[in-house]
Amino acid sequence: MTGAWRCAGLPWGDGGPRLRWEGGRHSELERGRRVAFAVVAGSARTCVGARGHGCPVRAEVSRRSIGARCAECARLDRAHSVAADTVADDPRPYRVYLAWFGPGMVKVGITASERGPARLLEQGAVSFSWLGVGPLMAARRTEELLRAALGVPDRIPYADKRAARAALPPAGERVAELAELHARAVALDGWPESLERAPFRAVDHGAVFGLEGLERADGVVSELVAGGVVSGDLLAAAGPDLHLATGRGVVVLDTRLMTGWELTGTTDDGLTVPVVALREAGPGAQDGLF
């Protein structure tokens, strides 16, 4: 990594997670790899823009924001978001799913069929099963029906996901909890006729993420700062999170905090960014570089 690079996110694909950089470059994220970067001294975090367009004023944004967008760019981005219910005429088929993140932490959601399991990987879902497939509005109505009838949320706080990863029950128990909810879901009346119900087929990401035997994290990076350094060995990657073995113990880095900063490679072994304690998981609670 030479010169200053700007992170553009952590997409998941068939080859696993990769850090994407502005300009089209990628960094593969293999377990055991050294992750080491520094934030350019004297720099500020600036807005990443919206819908593929740069921020016209390159506004400075909060160091703790996971979106790294100014108010205007955030509004533009949300205006084209399926998740925000602002797009109703999307002709693509959508899948409804159940996703498991930890004991008592199951959510229902929707994703475009063409994306396959990418959305589940991006969210850090440890296990999941499809529930059905159909037009967007039918999928949305089914999602709302199931949330109300099953008493499951449409969001799980990332703090809870992180806390649960180091104490996961065996895969069989994860699948059993999903199977019970799936059976209750497909037995409900009121599904839209245009949505085809799917049989239960559990997919488990424990091995893909590297969660088996994962040591509990000691802390979470709360923000990056100009001149700060992050350095550690990659133990696991789940959703946007990297679990790193550092000189200060196991620390989780949410790669969404990297966007908007100018970053460079470093040979330093320190961790000189703010870190906060990892709180205990709370099932059912709601929350609003290499």
C-alpha positions, 0 to 999 in steps of 0.5 A, a space after each residue: 500500500 503506497 501513497 494515500 488510499 481511500 477505503 470504499 467498503 468491504 464487499 463479500 463475494 464468492 472469494 470471501 471478503 475484500 477491502 475495496 479502494 477508490 479507483 477499483 483496487 482491492 485487498 484480499 482479507 485472508 485469516 492470519 494476514 497482517 492488517 496495518 494502516 495509518 491515517 494520514 496525519 493532519 487529514 480530516 474525514 470527508 463525505 464519500 458522496 452518494 449513488 456513485 457521485 462524489 460530495 460536491 463540497 467534500 464536507 467534513 463528517 463525524 469520525 464515529 459515523 458509519 455512513 461517512 456521508 453529510 446530511 445532503 448526500 445521506 438524503 440522496 442515498 436514502 432516496 433510492 433505498 429499497 430498505 427505506 421504502 422509497 422504491 416501490 416499482 422495482 421489477 426484480 424478484 426479492 427474497 424474504 429471509 430469516 437470519 440468526 446472529 446469536 441465541 435469541 437474536 433472529 431477524 427477518 429481512 428482504 434482499 434482491 434475489 440476484 444478490 444471492 447470500 451477499 446481503 446475509 454475509 454483509 450483515 454478519 448473519 451466522 446462519 440463515 434460511 430463505 422464507 420465500 420469493 416474489 415481487 418487492 411489495 409482496 416481500 415487504 408485506 410478508 416481512 412486516 407480517 412475520 415481524 409482527 407474528 413471530 415477534 422478531 425485529 428487522 434489525 439486530 444491534 452490531 454491538 450484540 452481534 459482536 458480543 455473541 460471536 465468541 460464545 456461539 452454540 454448536 451449529 446444530 443448535 443454531 439451525 434448530 432455532 432457525 428451523 422452529 421459526 421457519 416452521 411457524 412462519 410458513 404456517 401463518 395465514 396472510 401471506 401475499 399470493 404472489 410470494 412463493 414460500 421456500 422450504 427450510 434450507 439452513 446455510 451456516 457461515 461460522 466457518 466462512 467468517 472464522 468464528 469457530 473457537 474465536 476468542 472474545 474481543 477485548 474492545 471495539 475501535 470507536 473511531 479513527 483519528 488523524 495520525 492514528 495507527 491500526 495494526 493486528 493479525 486478522 482472526 475473523 471477518 464477519 459482516 463489516 467487522 474485522 477481529 484483530 489480534 493486537 498488542 492490546 488484545 483482540 479488537 474489533 474494527 468496523 471497516 465502515 469507520 475507514 471510509 472517508 479517510 486518507 490511509 497509508 500503509 505502515 510498519 508500526 505495530 501499535 494501536 493508537 486509535 480510540 477503543 471502547 469496551 465490548 458490552 454484553 449482548 442483549 438479545 432483542 435490543 434495537 439500535 437505531 484495511 486489509 
